[in-house]
Amino acid sequence: MVNPVSRAAFALAVFTAAALVGACRDTGKQALFEISGRLVVFNYREATLTYLVTLNPLRPIEEGQTITTTMDNPAGGGPLVFSQKLFVGHTKVTIESPELECVVKDRPYKVAITVKSKAGKVLQTIETTMVSAQDQDMLPDRPLVVGSGYDPNPELAGHPDGRLPGGRGVTCPA
């Protein structure tokens, strides 16, 4: 037969162990989103380059939440900052940067994503980097086609490779 004191001691040990394990858990805010994808998008036909980040919601999106994204500007100067609304029920969030210039192969560019509540309270900040496998100079200087009929761009007449004598018209930092 089991001694009642042994039972009580065992129960106390189990309770103490459970309390210690529970105390070791991070009691901070749980993450709302995780990064599910990052991509540097070269659109050769349109002669554009953008960053694309996808987020996976870990909890349901609440009404009025927004995301503000701050990115290093490869062309120099201040960072690029843009915001977007989040929509209840979405199963993923896609963040696309404005068109970029001067992206350099293998150089990391910082990206910070801030999730805010309807009242503007910061709920989560996600930091990552974007790294391109190609230099931007692989793109043509102007879009290769224009219009809904995909007509050849008249600016590129006589330049089938898409390269113009003046280039893209952008001076990139060294």
N, C-alpha and C positions, 0 to 999 in steps of 0.2 A: 504494500500500500504506500502511496506517495504522501510524504509529510506535508501538512498544510503550510508550514513555514517555507519549505522548498518551493511549493507552488507560488506562494506570494513573492518569494525572491526571484523566481523565474519570470513572473509577470512584470515585476518591477524592472528587471534587466531588459526585457523586450520593450517595455514602454520607454525606458531611458535610451535604448539604441534607436528607436523610431524617432524620438525627439531630437537626438543628435544628428541623425541623417537628414531630418527635415530642416534643421538649423543650417546645414551645409548648403542648401539650395540657394540659388540667387533669388532674392525676394524683390529685385528691381522690376521695372516694367518689362512685360513680355514684348517681344518684337511683333510688329504688325505686318512687316513685309520682309522677304528675303529676295536677293538677286537670283533670277533664274536664267538670265542670259545677258551677254554684252557683245556688241558687234560694231565694227567700224564698217559703214556701208559706202562702197564706191559705186555710184551710178554712172557708168561710163557713157550711156546714151545721153544723159542729161548733164554730164560733166559736173556732178556734185558729190560731196562727201559729207556724211553726217554720222553722229554717234547714235546708237540705239541700245537702250537698256530696258530689259523687261523685269518686272517685279512680280513675285507670287505672293498674294495676300495670305497670311497665316491665320487671320481672323477676318470676319466680315467687314467690309468697308462701311463706314458710317456716313450718314448724310452730312454734306458740307466739308468733308476732308479735302485737303489740297496737297499738292507736292510742289516744292520749290527746288529747282535743280541749279547748282552752281558748278561750272566747268572751267578748267583752264582754257584760255583762248590761244590756240596754236599760232594765230597771227600776231600775238603780242597784245599789250595793253591789259585792261582790266578783265576779270573773268566774265564769262557769259552767264547770265542769270535769267531763268524763265520759269513760269509756273503753269500748272494745269489743275483742273478740278478732277476729283475722283468720283466715280459713280457707283452707287450701291448696286450690288449684285454682280459686278465684274469679277471674273475669275483670274484675270491678269491685268497688269498695268504696263503700258508701253510708253517709254519716254524717248522722244526723238529730238535731237539738238537742232538748232538752226544750221544752215549750210556753213561748212567750215572751210578755211583756207590755211595753207602752210603746215599741214600735218606731216610729220617726219616719222619715217619707219623706226620702230623699236623704242621710241621715246614715250615714257608714261605721262599721261595727262590726267590730273586729279579731277574727280567727280564727287560732289557731295549732294545727297538727296535728303531733303528735310520734309517729313510728313507733319502736317499741321491739322489741328481740329478746326471745326467751324468757327470757334472763338479765337483762332490764331495761336493756340498753345502748341508748342513743339511736342509731338508724340514720339518721334523716332528720327534719328539721323543715320544715314547709311553712307559710308565712304568707300570708294573704289577707285580704280584707275582704268583708263582706256589706252590700249597700245595697238598701233596699226602694224600690220605685216608688210605694208607697202608705203612708199612715199607718195604724196599727193600728185607729184609731177607725172605720174603714169596716166592721169586723166587728160582728156583733150581740153583745149583752152576754151571752147564754147560747146554748147550742146550739139550733138551730131545731127539731130533731126529737130524739126519744129512743126507745130500744128497737129491737128487730130489725124491728118493723113500721113504723118511721119515723113514729111518732105525734107530733103537734105537742107541743112542750114545754109542760107546764102552767104553768111559771113565766112564760111569755110570754103567757098568756091576756090578751087586751085590748091587747096590744102587737104587732101584726102585723109591725112593722118590726124587731122584735128589740131595741128600746131600752127599758131599764128606768129608772125615775126615779133609782135609785142608781148607774146605769152598771154597769161591770164589777166595781166594788168594789176597784179598784186605784188607788193614788195614784202617779202617775208623776212623776219628777224634771222640773224645768223645763228 
